[in-house]
Amino acid sequence: MRRPLAKPIGFIIFLVIPMIVFANMAHADPLVTMTSSSAHCYVGQELKLKILITDEDTINRVGWDGRILYDPDYFSFQDISAKDLNPVESAFAFNTPDPGRIIVINYNMQLNTMSGQGVIAEAVFIPRRVGYSVIELQNFTFSDSTASRIPVILDPGLALSIEEQNPADMDGDNDIDGTDLSLFAKAYEEGNPPVHLDFFADNFPQQAE
């Protein structure tokens, strides 16, 4: 009578599963994503979005290109610039062929390379109206010095809630505090307060006391 194979099979599974997990981790691709300091932004107030590589390093990267899509009814595009995580003396350019679409490219003609993760670009927008909208990344590709593609995972976009800024937020930091009270007092003394004193006292009594 043969002995049951439960123990040998269990031992094999015990060895194989960690090997599979390790192999998947070793071959994980970098993630290209977009972040902001908050999921909330305010009409008329500058919004900075960082495009970055995270999770895993890109290796020997020479250049990259991609598109950013946004709704021009909700956002006004201001500028985009390359950041530190690009090879030295890289050429950076962008084009806005039509409202709602930005094409960006970064490449080093001397084939200088860079590895790692971090911020590759920063885009600046001004929210135009109250609502909810998404700014998307599309078709981002990375290449090495042999013009071979570097695999990455692309996070499709960032959902943002657009709100009206509180008129008592004098310094625009989205927090009502003593600084706002000081700025209000100065504006009040100069005869040009942005809101009436009663509004400030009724809505933020802890600061007005």
C-alpha positions, 0 to 999 in steps of 0.5 A: 500500500502506497503512502499518501503524498500529502507531505511531499506535495505540501513541501513542494508547494511551500517551496514553489509559492515563495519562488513565484512571488519573488519572481513577480516582485523581481520583474515588477515594472515601474509605475508612472503616476500623477499626484497633487497635494490634495484631491481638492482644488479651488477655482482661480487658485494655481494647481501643481501636478507632479508626474513621477516614477514610483514603485520600481526604478527605471534603468538607463533611461534616456528619454520619454514622451507622453500626453496629458488630457484634461477638460478645458471647461474645468481647467486652464493649462498654464505650463509644464516643466521637466524636473530633476529625474531626467538625464543631464542636459536633456531636451524638454519640449511640449505642444498643445495642439488643441485645448485639452491635450498636451504632448510632452517629450524629454530626450538626451541627444548625447545618450546620457542615461539615468536610473531611479524613481522620482518626479520627471515633470510638473504641470500647472493648471488653474481650475476654472469652475466648480465641479469634478474632473479628471486629468489623465496620463496617456501613452507614456513611453520610456526608452534606453540608449539603444532606443529599446522600450522600457516597460512601465505601468501607467496610472491613467489619471487623477480625479479632482474635486473643484471648489470655490475658495472660502473668501476668509482664506486670505492667504490661499492655503486652504486653512483659516487661521491666525494668519488670515485674521492678521491679513484681514485686519490689515485689509480692514485698516486699509479700508478694503476688506474682502469680506465684511467683519460680520462674515468673518466673525460668524463663520470663524468665531475662534479666530475673531475672538 
